Amino acid sequence: MNKSDNSVLVESEAGVRTITLHRPDVLNAFNADLMAALGEAVREAEEDKAVRCVLLTGAGRAFCSGQDLAEYAGRLDSDDPLDLESRLRDEYNPIIAMIRKMEKPIVASVNGVAAGAGCSLALVCDLRIAGESASFIQAFINIGLVPDCGSTFMLPRLVGVSRAMELTFTGRRVKASEALEMGLVNRVVPDQELPGEAMGLAQQLANMPTRAIGLTKRMINAAWTADLQAQLELEATLQTLATRTDDHREGIRAFFGKRRPQFKGH
Ligand code: LHQ
């Protein structure tokens, strides 16, 4: 399946659904069309059983520069200012929540700058692989705004409160090498190798027991607000579900058959 509209490109290959933000002239800034297309693409990826891993990236030299400031600023002092509250509540937030809840791995392939809500989008994905020239900017403060789209949730969990405070207060650019040191990204690769490496990682995940990955994601999400006893209970419940999957049986058969398992994701 290959589908595209003006602002998002969608491709499928062997269980991997690639979603490419596609407004390269403005570094893939979010406008209303892009948000609508991204929401639809994420929803379709979640619903399609053939999709076992999602890869999210940007066209051109950037991952995403956050809210389209031209769309916003043009109406700032007009009689019809952009309603940021409903934009966030009705458009951005459901997409962020959907990505975290989706019981499939989602990998951000960060091909350039990720700024503002674009940085939040990268952070909310499960794994991040970055090209050497990628960078991360909590750009909100540079225009007198506060972080949104989940950055205040994800950033301290990924890099610790102290670094999260520094990055959100200063709005400074974090280069890929520093992002790797602080645990903001999982891997950094040469720019020209990023598409292949990111697809390789996504294919690797898509060939895993993806139902078990989805259940693991549910548990790690729950752990952020649970106590140990609640988490032990959840592990017992979801392990029971995992034991009932075909992939579990296949894993056991392959172990004793001394062969590589062929997981199907159910
Ligand atoms: C852009 C943008 C952009 C429009 C580059 N918009 N054109 C806020 C409000 C509402 C609801 C939801 O949430 C949010 C949260 C947010 O996302 S607030 C944060 C918004 N983003 C920013 O403040 C980042 C603004 N961009 C930049 O600081 C720089 O462009 C970065 C550091 C990302 C990249 O710098 P450069 O590599 O030097 O590129 P550039 O600045 O020359 O940009 C290239 C073109 O893209 C340029 O257009 P032009 O016509 O001159 O070639 C920019 O105007 C345009 N562009 N970001 N967010």
Residues whose N, C-alpha, C, O or C-beta is under 5 A from the ligand:
A	BS01	LHQ	D25 V26 L27 A29 S65 G66 Q67 D68 L69 A70 L84 R87 V113 A115 G116 A117 G118 A139 F140 D148
